[in-house]
Amino acid sequence: MINDTIKTAFPLYGIASTIAEQFIDSQKSSRDILQTNDESRINQELNRKKVETEILELEAKVAQELAISKRIESAEIVEIEEYFEGFGKGNLGVNYEEKSLKAGMSGEGRKVTKRIYRFTGFKD
């Protein structure tokens, strides 16, 4: 669809355009299936779309990381500030006494993410 020469000359553009082409093709396929009103095919399409969305999300993250690394290579000055923290805890319990049954669960989570990239100038 998009000129292969452009994809070769600009690899990151090629990755992004490939992802965009996949998305457009998928949208057309989904519309066709939705118009059939076949519940079984629609459910299959829904499951396929969920998986496809996860794949496209991963591909987009890779494309983003590649773009950042290319910019790091070409920048004269690079400042990177990253904070990542993850925390999760859960509890599930059941307690049985003579005339009572108690069940409970709890969960707790915390996430801190911060990414700042500053690029200045270009290397000669």
TIMI-2910 file (N, C-alpha, C, CB; in pm, 1 decimal, decimal comma, always signed):
<rs>
+----------+----------+----------+----------+----------+----------+----------+----------+----------+----------+----------+----------+------+
!      n_x !      n_y !      n_z !     ca_x !     ca_y !     ca_z !      c_x !      c_y !      c_z !     cb_x !     cb_y !     cb_z ! resn !
+----------+----------+----------+----------+----------+----------+----------+----------+----------+----------+----------+----------+------+
!    +83,1 !   -119,0 !     +0,0 !     +0,0 !     +0,0 !     +0,0 !    +87,3 !   +125,1 !     +0,0 !    -94,4 !     -0,1 !   +121,1 !  Met !
!   +171,1 !   +143,0 !   +103,6 !   +260,0 !   +257,9 !   +109,7 !   +390,3 !   +219,2 !    +40,8 !   +284,7 !   +303,9 !   +257,9 !  Ile !
!   +447,2 !   +312,5 !    -29,8 !   +565,7 !   +289,0 !   -111,2 !   +675,5 !   +218,2 !    -31,8 !   +618,2 !   +420,8 !   -166,5 !  Asn !
!   +721,2 !   +102,5 !    -82,4 !   +823,7 !    +23,6 !    -14,5 !   +956,6 !    +97,4 !     -7,2 !   +842,6 !   -109,3 !    -85,0 !  Asp !
!   +984,8 !   +185,9 !   -101,5 !  +1109,0 !   +263,0 !    -99,0 !  +1112,7 !   +353,5 !    +23,0 !  +1124,0 !   +346,1 !   -227,2 !  Thr !
!   +999,3 !   +415,3 !    +53,0 !   +991,6 !   +501,9 !   +171,0 !  +1013,1 !   +420,3 !   +297,0 !   +855,8 !   +574,8 !   +177,1 !  Ile !
!   +952,1 !   +301,3 !   +304,6 !   +968,4 !   +215,0 !   +421,3 !  +1114,5 !   +175,7 !   +439,7 !   +881,3 !    +89,8 !   +408,0 !  Lys !
!  +1185,3 !   +150,5 !   +331,2 !  +1324,8 !   +111,4 !   +338,7 !  +1411,2 !   +229,9 !   +378,7 !  +1371,7 !    +53,9 !   +205,2 !  Thr !
!  +1383,2 !   +346,0 !   +323,6 !  +1463,0 !   +465,4 !   +352,4 !  +1442,4 !   +514,8 !   +495,5 !  +1428,2 !   +576,5 !   +254,2 !  Ala !
!  +1321,7 !   +500,1 !   +546,7 !  +1290,2 !   +545,2 !   +681,2 !  +1231,1 !   +427,2 !   +759,3 !  +1191,1 !   +666,6 !   +678,1 !  Phe !
!  +1318,2 !   +345,9 !   +821,9 !  +1270,0 !   +223,5 !   +888,4 !  +1162,1 !   +246,9 !   +992,6 !  +1384,2 !   +153,9 !   +953,2 !  Pro !
!  +1173,8 !   +353,7 !  +1071,8 !  +1071,7 !   +377,8 !  +1173,8 !   +938,3 !   +414,0 !  +1109,8 !  +1116,3 !   +489,4 !  +1269,0 !  Leu !
!   +943,8 !   +489,6 !  +1001,1 !   +821,2 !   +519,5 !   +927,6 !   +761,0 !   +390,7 !   +874,2 !   +848,7 !   +618,4 !   +812,3 !  Tyr !
!   +848,1 !   +300,5 !   +827,9 !   +801,6 !   +172,5 !   +775,3 !   +728,1 !    +91,5 !   +879,9 !   +917,7 !    +92,6 !   +721,6 !  Gly !
!   +781,8 !    +88,2 !  +1002,8 !   +715,9 !    +13,7 !  +1111,1 !   +580,9 !    +76,4 !  +1142,6 !   +804,8 !    +10,7 !  +1238,3 !  Ile !
!   +579,6 !   +208,5 !  +1156,2 !   +454,2 !   +277,9 !  +1189,1 !   +351,6 !   +260,5 !  +1078,6 !   +479,8 !   +427,1 !  +1213,2 !  Ala !
!   +394,9 !   +269,4 !   +953,1 !   +299,5 !   +256,5 !   +843,2 !   +246,5 !   +114,0 !   +833,2 !   +364,4 !   +297,8 !   +710,8 !  Ser !
!   +330,7 !    +15,6 !   +862,9 !   +285,4 !   -123,8 !   +862,6 !   +178,0 !   -145,4 !   +968,3 !   +403,6 !   -219,4 !   +886,8 !  Thr !
!   +199,4 !    -88,9 !  +1086,7 !   +100,0 !    -98,9 !  +1194,3 !    -29,8 !    -31,5 !  +1150,1 !   +153,4 !    -34,2 !  +1325,8 !  Ile !
!    -18,9 !    +85,8 !  +1088,1 !   -138,3 !   +157,3 !  +1041,6 !   -212,4 !    +77,2 !   +934,6 !    -99,9 !   +295,6 !   +986,5 !  Ala !
!   -138,5 !    +16,5 !   +841,6 !   -201,8 !    -65,7 !   +737,2 !   -275,0 !   -184,2 !   +798,0 !    -96,9 !   -115,2 !   +636,3 !  Glu !
!   -212,9 !   -250,0 !   +897,0 !   -278,5 !   -363,0 !   +963,1 !   -408,3 !   -318,1 !  +1028,8 !   -185,0 !   -426,6 !  +1068,0 !  Gln !
!   -404,8 !   -202,3 !  +1091,9 !   -523,2 !   -149,2 !  +1159,2 !   -635,4 !   -121,6 !  +1059,2 !   -488,1 !    -20,9 !  +1235,8 !  Phe !
!   -602,2 !    -58,6 !   +947,9 !   -703,1 !    -25,8 !   +846,1 !   -764,7 !   -153,0 !   +787,8 !   -640,7 !    +59,2 !   +733,3 !  Ile !
!   -680,6 !   -252,8 !   +755,4 !   -731,6 !   -379,5 !   +702,8 !   -822,8 !   -448,7 !   +804,0 !   -615,5 !   -472,0 !   +665,0 !  Asp !
!   -783,6 !   -444,4 !   +930,0 !   -861,5 !   -507,4 !  +1035,6 !   -997,3 !   -439,1 !  +1052,2 !   -784,3 !   -504,1 !  +1167,5 !  Ser !
!   -999,7 !   -306,8 !  +1041,9 !  -1125,0 !   -232,5 !  +1053,8 !  -1222,9 !   -274,4 !   +944,9 !  -1099,1 !    -81,5 !  +1046,4 !  Gln !
!  -1174,9 !   -287,6 !   +823,2 !  -1260,9 !   -327,8 !   +711,3 !  -1317,7 !   -467,4 !   +734,8 !  -1182,5 !   -323,9 !   +578,4 !  Lys !
!  -1231,8 !   -558,5 !   +777,3 !  -1275,2 !   -695,7 !   +804,6 !  -1381,6 !   -698,1 !   +914,2 !  -1155,0 !   -783,2 !   +845,3 !  Ser !
!  -1360,5 !   -620,8 !  +1018,9 !  -1456,7 !   -616,4 !  +1130,1 !  -1591,4 !   -562,4 !  +1085,2 !  -1402,3 !   -530,7 !  +1244,3 !  Ser !
!  -1590,7 !   -456,3 !  +1004,0 !  -1716,7 !   -399,5 !   +954,7 !  -1794,1 !   -502,4 !   +873,8 !  -1690,1 !   -274,5 !   +869,4 !  Arg !
!  -1722,8 !   -577,5 !   +789,4 !  -1788,9 !   -679,3 !   +707,4 !  -1854,5 !   -786,5 !   +795,0 !  -1687,9 !   -744,3 !   +611,2 !  Asp !
!  -1784,5 !   -828,6 !   +898,4 !  -1838,7 !   -932,6 !   +987,5 !  -1956,5 !   -879,1 !  +1067,5 !  -1729,5 !   -984,5 !  +1083,1 !  Ile !
!  -1948,6 !   -755,4 !  +1115,6 !  -2059,3 !   -697,3 !  +1191,6 !  -2185,7 !   -686,3 !  +1107,4 !  -2020,5 !   -559,9 !  +1244,5 !  Leu !
!  -2170,9 !   -662,3 !   +978,5 !  -2286,9 !   -649,4 !   +890,9 !  -2357,9 !   -782,9 !   +867,5 !  -2244,6 !   -590,3 !   +758,2 !  Gln !
!  -2292,1 !   -895,4 !   +894,8 !  -2356,0 !  -1025,5 !   +876,0 !  -2459,1 !  -1056,0 !   +983,8 !  -2251,4 !  -1134,4 !   +874,0 !  Thr !
!  -2447,0 !   -990,0 !  +1100,0 !  -2533,2 !  -1015,8 !  +1215,9 !  -2525,9 !  -1160,4 !  +1264,3 !  -2676,4 !   -981,4 !  +1181,7 !  Asn !
!  -2419,9 !  -1231,9 !  +1231,2 !  -2397,8 !  -1369,1 !  +1277,5 !  -2326,1 !  -1361,7 !  +1412,4 !  -2314,1 !  -1453,0 !  +1172,7 !  Asp !
!  -2399,8 !  -1394,9 !  +1518,3 !  -2347,8 !  -1379,9 !  +1653,8 !  -2218,7 !  -1459,7 !  +1676,1 !  -2453,0 !  -1423,5 !  +1754,2 !  Glu !
!  -2212,5 !  -1579,0 !  +1621,8 !  -2093,2 !  -1662,6 !  +1637,6 !  -1971,2 !  -1596,5 !  +1572,8 !  -2116,8 !  -1802,1 !  +1576,2 !  Ser !
!  -1988,4 !  -1548,2 !  +1450,9 !  -1876,6 !  -1481,5 !  +1380,6 !  -1837,7 !  -1351,7 !  +1450,3 !  -1914,3 !  -1452,5 !  +1233,5 !  Arg !
!  -1936,6 !  -1281,5 !  +1503,1 !  -1909,0 !  -1156,0 !  +1573,5 !  -1827,7 !  -1183,0 !  +1700,9 !  -2041,6 !  -1083,0 !  +1608,5 !  Ile !
!  -1864,9 !  -1287,2 !  +1775,7 !  -1789,1 !  -1322,7 !  +1896,4 !  -1646,2 !  -1365,2 !  +1862,1 !  -1860,3 !  -1435,6 !  +1972,7 !  Asn !
!  -1630,1 !  -1441,2 !  +1754,1 !  -1495,4 !  -1478,4 !  +1709,6 !  -1414,5 !  -1354,8 !  +1672,9 !  -1502,6 !  -1574,1 !  +1589,6 !  Gln !
!  -1479,0 !  -1262,6 !  +1603,7 !  -1412,2 !  -1138,2 !  +1563,9 !  -1373,3 !  -1055,5 !  +1686,1 !  -1503,0 !  -1055,6 !  +1471,2 !  Glu !
!  -1460,6 !  -1051,7 !  +1785,6 !  -1431,7 !   -978,9 !  +1908,6 !  -1307,9 !  -1035,8 !  +1976,9 !  -1552,0 !   -984,1 !  +2003,7 !  Leu !
!  -1301,1 !  -1167,5 !  +1988,4 !  -1184,2 !  -1231,0 !  +2049,3 !  -1057,8 !  -1205,1 !  +1967,4 !  -1207,2 !  -1381,9 !  +2063,8 !  Asn !
!  -1072,0 !  -1212,0 !  +1834,1 !   -957,9 !  -1185,6 !  +1747,4 !   -909,8 !  -1041,9 !  +1764,4 !   -994,4 !  -1212,6 !  +1600,7 !  Arg !
!  -1004,2 !   -948,3 !  +1773,5 !   -969,9 !   -807,3 !  +1788,6 !   -897,5 !   -780,6 !  +1920,7 !  -1095,8 !   -721,6 !  +1779,9 !  Lys !
!   -939,4 !   -849,1 !  +2026,1 !   -872,2 !   -831,3 !  +2155,7 !   -725,8 !   -872,8 !  +2145,9 !   -943,5 !   -913,3 !  +2266,1 !  Lys !
!   -700,6 !   -987,2 !  +2084,6 !   -563,6 !  -1035,0 !  +2068,2 !   -486,4 !   -942,2 !  +1975,0 !   -562,2 !  -1179,4 !  +2013,8 !  Val !
!   -549,8 !   -903,9 !  +1866,4 !   -485,6 !   -815,7 !  +1768,9 !   -449,4 !   -681,1 !  +1832,6 !   -577,9 !   -793,9 !  +1647,4 !  Glu !
!   -536,5 !   -628,8 !  +1917,2 !   -510,7 !   -502,2 !  +1984,5 !   -388,3 !   -512,8 !  +2074,7 !   -632,9 !   -458,9 !  +2065,9 !  Thr !
!   -376,3 !   -622,9 !  +2146,0 !   -259,3 !   -643,4 !  +2231,0 !   -131,3 !   -648,5 !  +2146,9 !   -274,7 !   -772,9 !  +2313,0 !  Glu !
!   -137,8 !   -717,3 !  +2034,2 !    -21,3 !   -728,0 !  +1945,7 !    +16,1 !   -590,4 !  +1890,8 !    -49,8 !   -826,4 !  +1829,4 !  Ile !
!    -83,2 !   -514,6 !  +1843,5 !    -56,3 !   -381,1 !  +1789,9 !     +0,4 !   -288,7 !  +1897,7 !   -184,3 !   -320,6 !  +1730,8 !  Leu !
!    -48,1 !   -303,9 !  +2019,3 !     +3,4 !   -222,6 !  +2129,4 !   +150,9 !   -253,5 !  +2154,8 !    -79,0 !   -246,7 !  +2257,3 !  Glu !
!   +185,3 !   -381,9 !  +2153,3 !   +325,4 !   -420,4 !  +2172,1 !   +412,4 !   -369,7 !  +2057,1 !   +337,6 !   -573,1 !  +2184,1 !  Leu !
!   +362,1 !   -380,1 !  +1934,2 !   +437,4 !   -330,3 !  +1819,2 !   +456,6 !   -179,2 !  +1827,3 !   +366,2 !   -367,4 !  +1688,9 !  Glu !
!   +355,6 !   -107,6 !  +1873,8 !   +366,5 !    +38,0 !  +1887,8 !   +470,9 !    +74,4 !  +1993,2 !   +229,9 !    +99,2 !  +1925,0 !  Ala !
!   +476,1 !     -2,2 !  +2100,7 !   +576,9 !    +23,4 !  +2204,4 !   +717,2 !     +1,1 !  +2149,9 !   +553,1 !    -66,7 !  +2326,7 !  Lys !
!   +733,8 !   -102,9 !  +2070,1 !   +864,4 !   -129,5 !  +2008,8 !   +902,2 !    -15,8 !  +1915,2 !   +863,0 !   -263,9 !  +1932,3 !  Val !
!   +806,8 !    +29,8 !  +1833,3 !   +832,9 !   +140,5 !  +1740,6 !   +870,5 !   +267,0 !  +1818,0 !   +709,2 !   +167,1 !  +1651,1 !  Ala !
!   +804,4 !   +290,5 !  +1929,1 !   +834,8 !   +407,1 !  +2012,0 !   +976,2 !   +398,1 !  +2068,2 !   +733,1 !   +419,9 !  +2126,2 !  Gln !
!  +1012,7 !   +282,1 !  +2119,6 !  +1147,4 !   +263,5 !  +2174,6 !  +1254,1 !   +279,2 !  +2066,5 !  +1159,6 !   +125,4 !  +2240,4 !  Glu !
!  +1226,0 !   +228,9 !  +1946,6 !  +1320,7 !   +244,8 !  +1836,2 !  +1337,0 !   +392,0 !  +1798,9 !  +1274,4 !   +164,2 !  +1714,0 !  Leu !
!  +1226,7 !   +465,0 !  +1796,1 !  +1232,8 !   +607,4 !  +1763,7 !  +1313,4 !   +683,4 !  +1868,7 !  +1091,3 !   +666,2 !  +1752,8 !  Ala !
!  +1293,5 !   +649,2 !  +1994,6 !  +1369,8 !   +713,4 !  +2102,5 !  +1517,8 !   +681,7 !  +2089,2 !  +1318,2 !   +668,0 !  +2240,4 !  Ile !
!  +1550,8 !   +556,0 !  +2061,7 !  +1692,6 !   +519,0 !  +2049,4 !  +1758,4 !   +588,0 !  +1930,5 !  +1707,1 !   +367,0 !  +2035,4 !  Ser !
!  +1686,3 !   +602,5 !  +1818,9 !  +1740,2 !   +674,4 !  +1702,9 !  +1766,3 !   +820,4 !  +1737,6 !  +1643,4 !   +664,8 !  +1583,2 !  Lys !
!  +1673,3 !   +880,0 !  +1812,0 !  +1691,7 !  +1020,4 !  +1850,4 !  +1808,1 !  +1034,9 !  +1947,8 !  +1562,8 !  +1076,8 !  +1913,1 !  Arg !
!  +1825,4 !   +939,2 !  +2037,2 !  +1939,5 !   +941,5 !  +2129,1 !  +2070,1 !   +937,2 !  +2051,3 !  +1932,4 !   +823,4 !  +2228,0 !  Ile !
!  +2074,5 !   +852,2 !  +1949,5 !  +2195,0 !   +841,2 !  +1866,7 !  +2228,6 !   +972,3 !  +1797,4 !  +2177,5 !   +731,6 !  +1763,0 !  Glu !
!  +2128,6 !  +1047,0 !  +1755,7 !  +2153,5 !  +1167,1 !  +1675,2 !  +2160,1 !  +1295,4 !  +1758,5 !  +2045,6 !  +1181,2 !  +1570,6 !  Ser !
!  +2124,0 !  +1291,4 !  +1885,6 !  +2121,7 !  +1412,1 !  +1967,3 !  +2261,1 !  +1446,7 !  +2019,5 !  +2024,9 !  +1394,8 !  +2084,0 !  Ala !
!  +2285,4 !  +1576,2 !  +2029,7 !  +2411,7 !  +1622,3 !  +2086,2 !  +2409,8 !  +1605,0 !  +2237,4 !  +2438,1 !  +1769,8 !  +2048,8 !  Glu !
!  +2298,7 !  +1642,2 !  +2299,7 !  +2283,5 !  +1629,4 !  +2445,2 !  +2153,8 !  +1553,2 !  +2472,6 !  +2282,4 !  +1771,0 !  +2516,0 !  Ile !
!  +2163,5 !  +1455,2 !  +2560,9 !  +2046,2 !  +1375,1 !  +2596,9 !  +2032,4 !  +1373,8 !  +2748,8 !  +2057,6 !  +1229,3 !  +2540,7 !  Val !
!  +1914,3 !  +1409,3 !  +2797,3 !  +1884,0 !  +1399,3 !  +2939,8 !  +1768,7 !  +1301,2 !  +2954,9 !  +1848,7 !  +1539,6 !  +3002,0 !  Glu !
!  +1789,0 !  +1201,3 !  +3037,6 !  +1684,8 !  +1100,1 !  +3059,3 !  +1658,2 !  +1091,1 !  +3208,7 !  +1727,1 !   +960,2 !  +3001,2 !  Ile !
!  +1532,0 !  +1095,8 !  +3244,3 !  +1489,6 !  +1084,3 !  +3382,6 !  +1381,4 !   +978,3 !  +3386,4 !  +1438,9 !  +1221,5 !  +3440,1 !  Glu !
!  +1402,4 !   +867,3 !  +3452,4 !  +1302,5 !   +760,9 !  +3457,2 !  +1278,9 !   +716,5 !  +3600,7 !  +1346,1 !   +641,7 !  +3371,2 !  Glu !
!  +1154,6 !   +695,1 !  +3633,9 !  +1117,8 !   +639,4 !  +3763,5 !  +1020,7 !   +525,5 !  +3736,5 !  +1054,6 !   +748,4 !  +3858,9 !  Tyr !
!  +1048,1 !   +410,5 !  +3787,0 !   +955,9 !   +298,0 !  +3773,8 !   +942,8 !   +232,0 !  +3909,6 !  +1004,7 !   +195,8 !  +3666,1 !  Phe !
!   +823,3 !   +207,3 !  +3951,2 !   +800,7 !   +137,4 !  +4076,7 !   +670,3 !    +60,6 !  +4063,8 !   +797,1 !   +236,3 !  +4197,9 !  Glu !
!   +669,8 !    -58,3 !  +4104,8 !   +547,6 !   -137,5 !  +4103,1 !   +531,7 !   -209,2 !  +4235,2 !   +548,5 !   -238,0 !  +3986,9 !  Gly !
!   +410,4 !   -219,6 !  +4280,6 !   +383,6 !   -286,2 !  +4407,6 !   +245,3 !   -347,1 !  +4401,3 !   +395,8 !   -187,8 !  +4527,2 !  Phe !
!   +233,0 !   -467,4 !  +4442,9 !   +102,4 !   -531,3 !  +4446,1 !    +94,9 !   -632,1 !  +4558,8 !    +72,3 !   -598,8 !  +4313,1 !  Gly !
!    -20,8 !   -643,2 !  +4619,6 !    -39,2 !   -736,6 !  +4729,8 !   -184,7 !   -780,8 !  +4729,5 !     +0,5 !   -672,3 !  +4867,1 !  Lys !
!   -208,0 !   -906,6 !  +4754,8 !   -344,0 !   -957,4 !  +4759,4 !   -360,4 !  -1060,6 !  +4868,4 !   -382,8 !  -1016,3 !  +4626,0 !  Gly !
!   -484,7 !  -1080,0 !  +4910,8 !   -513,2 !  -1175,6 !  +5016,0 !   -651,2 !  -1235,6 !  +4990,9 !   -505,7 !  -1108,6 !  +5156,3 !  Asn !
!   -659,9 !  -1366,5 !  +5006,6 !   -785,7 !  -1436,7 !  +4990,1 !   -797,1 !  -1534,4 !  +5105,9 !   -794,3 !  -1509,8 !  +4851,0 !  Leu !
!   -909,7 !  -1533,1 !  +5174,1 !   -920,5 !  -1621,3 !  +5289,9 !  -1062,1 !  -1672,0 !  +5312,8 !   -872,7 !  -1549,8 !  +5412,8 !  Gly !
!  -1069,3 !  -1787,9 !  +5378,6 !  -1196,7 !  -1848,0 !  +5417,8 !  -1180,7 !  -1895,5 !  +5561,4 !  -1238,2 !  -1966,7 !  +5321,7 !  Val !
!  -1281,6 !  -1866,5 !  +5643,0 !  -1277,9 !  -1908,0 !  +5782,7 !  -1410,3 !  -1976,9 !  +5815,1 !  -1252,5 !  -1785,8 !  +5878,1 !  Asn !
!  -1402,4 !  -2099,3 !  +5865,4 !  -1522,5 !  -2174,7 !  +5899,8 !  -1521,2 !  -2202,7 !  +6049,0 !  -1531,6 !  -2307,1 !  +5818,5 !  Tyr !
!  -1628,5 !  -2161,3 !  +6115,6 !  -1646,5 !  -2193,4 !  +6256,5 !  -1776,5 !  -2271,5 !  +6269,6 !  -1648,0 !  -2064,1 !  +6345,5 !  Glu !
!  -1809,2 !  -2311,6 !  +6384,8 !  -1921,0 !  -2402,1 !  +6408,3 !  -2048,6 !  -2363,0 !  +6334,2 !  -1949,3 !  -2408,9 !  +6554,4 !  Glu !
!  -2092,0 !  -2241,0 !  +6341,1 !  -2217,5 !  -2200,7 !  +6276,8 !  -2198,8 !  -2086,9 !  +6176,8 !  -2318,1 !  -2159,3 !  +6381,9 !  Lys !
!  -2078,5 !  -2061,0 !  +6137,3 !  -2059,3 !  -1950,1 !  +6043,9 !  -1947,0 !  -1979,4 !  +5945,2 !  -2029,4 !  -1821,2 !  +6120,1 !  Ser !
!  -1959,9 !  -1918,6 !  +5832,6 !  -1858,4 !  -1928,7 !  +5728,1 !  -1826,8 !  -1786,9 !  +5682,7 !  -1907,0 !  -2018,7 !  +5607,5 !  Leu !
!  -1700,8 !  -1753,4 !  +5687,4 !  -1659,4 !  -1619,2 !  +5648,0 !  -1559,5 !  -1630,8 !  +5533,2 !  -1597,3 !  -1541,5 !  +5768,6 !  Lys !
!  -1578,4 !  -1548,0 !  +5434,1 !  -1486,2 !  -1544,9 !  +5320,6 !  -1455,0 !  -1399,2 !  +5288,9 !  -1546,6 !  -1618,3 !  +5195,5 !  Ala !
!  -1334,3 !  -1377,4 !  +5245,5 !  -1299,1 !  -1240,0 !  +5212,6 !  -1176,3 !  -1233,8 !  +5124,5 !  -1276,2 !  -1159,8 !  +5338,5 !  Gly !
!  -1162,6 !  -1120,3 !  +5061,7 !  -1042,5 !  -1099,0 !  +4983,8 !  -1012,9 !   -949,4 !  +4981,7 !  -1057,9 !  -1155,9 !  +4839,5 !  Met !
!   -886,3 !   -920,0 !  +4964,8 !   -846,1 !   -780,6 !  +4959,4 !   -729,8 !   -767,1 !  +4862,6 !   -807,9 !   -727,7 !  +5100,1 !  Ser !
!   -711,4 !   -648,9 !  +4815,6 !   -601,4 !   -622,9 !  +4723,7 !   -552,8 !   -480,9 !  +4738,7 !   -643,4 !   -649,2 !  +4579,8 !  Gly !
!   -428,9 !   -462,8 !  +4700,1 !   -368,2 !   -331,6 !  +4713,1 !   -264,0 !   -317,8 !  +4602,8 !   -304,7 !   -311,5 !  +4855,0 !  Glu !
!   -252,7 !   -203,6 !  +4546,7 !   -153,8 !   -184,5 !  +4441,3 !   -110,0 !    -40,3 !  +4432,2 !   -208,6 !   -230,0 !  +4308,2 !  Gly !
!    +11,3 !    -22,9 !  +4381,3 !    +64,4 !   +111,1 !  +4363,4 !   +157,2 !   +110,6 !  +4243,6 !   +138,1 !   +160,0 !  +4490,6 !  Arg !
!   +149,2 !   +213,7 !  +4162,7 !   +233,7 !   +219,9 !  +4044,0 !   +278,6 !   +363,6 !  +4022,9 !   +158,7 !   +166,4 !  +3918,9 !  Lys !
!   +407,3 !   +382,4 !  +4009,6 !   +462,4 !   +513,5 !  +3979,4 !   +546,8 !   +498,8 !  +3853,8 !   +546,6 !   +570,5 !  +4099,4 !  Val !
!   +515,3 !   +574,7 !  +3753,2 !   +592,8 !   +570,7 !  +3629,7 !   +613,4 !   +713,9 !  +3583,3 !   +521,4 !   +484,9 !  +3519,4 !  Thr !
!   +735,7 !   +746,2 !  +3554,5 !   +764,8 !   +878,9 !  +3502,3 !   +880,1 !   +865,9 !  +3405,6 !   +797,6 !   +979,9 !  +3616,2 !  Lys !
!   +864,0 !   +918,8 !  +3286,5 !   +968,4 !   +915,8 !  +3184,0 !   +979,4 !  +1054,7 !  +3124,7 !   +937,7 !   +809,4 !  +3073,2 !  Arg !
!  +1095,8 !  +1110,9 !  +3130,7 !  +1118,9 !  +1240,3 !  +3068,4 !  +1243,5 !  +1228,2 !  +2982,1 !  +1134,1 !  +1353,8 !  +3175,1 !  Ile !
!  +1232,2 !  +1263,0 !  +2855,9 !  +1346,5 !  +1264,3 !  +2765,6 !  +1362,4 !  +1405,9 !  +2712,2 !  +1328,8 !  +1161,2 !  +2648,9 !  Tyr !
!  +1483,1 !  +1457,2 !  +2719,5 !  +1512,5 !  +1588,1 !  +2661,5 !  +1626,4 !  +1571,0 !  +2561,9 !  +1549,2 !  +1693,1 !  +2772,1 !  Arg !
!  +1601,9 !  +1610,3 !  +2439,7 !  +1703,0 !  +1600,8 !  +2334,6 !  +1737,8 !  +1741,5 !  +2289,7 !  +1653,0 !  +1514,1 !  +2214,4 !  Phe !
!  +1866,8 !  +1767,7 !  +2281,3 !  +1912,0 !  +1898,8 !  +2237,5 !  +2008,4 !  +1883,6 !  +2121,4 !  +1978,1 !  +1975,7 !  +2353,1 !  Thr !
!  +1982,6 !  +1954,2 !  +2014,6 !  +2071,8 !  +1957,6 !  +1901,1 !  +2085,6 !  +1825,1 !  +1828,7 !  +2204,1 !  +2002,6 !  +1945,1 !  Gly !
!  +2175,7 !  +1827,2 !  +1728,8 !  +2205,7 !  +1708,1 !  +1650,1 !  +2356,3 !  +1694,0 !  +1638,4 !  +2139,8 !  +1715,2 !  +1509,6 !  Phe !
!  +2403,2 !  +1571,4 !  +1641,9 !  +2545,2 !  +1545,6 !  +1621,9 !  +2582,2 !  +1574,1 !  +1477,9 !  +2580,9 !  +1400,9 !  +1659,2 !  Lys !
!  +2703,9 !  +1616,0 !  +1457,7 !  +2751,9 !  +1641,7 !  +1320,9 !  +2793,7 !  +1514,5 !  +1252,1 !  +2868,2 !  +1739,1 !  +1322,1 !  Asp !
+----------+----------+----------+----------+----------+----------+----------+----------+----------+----------+----------+----------+------+
</rs>
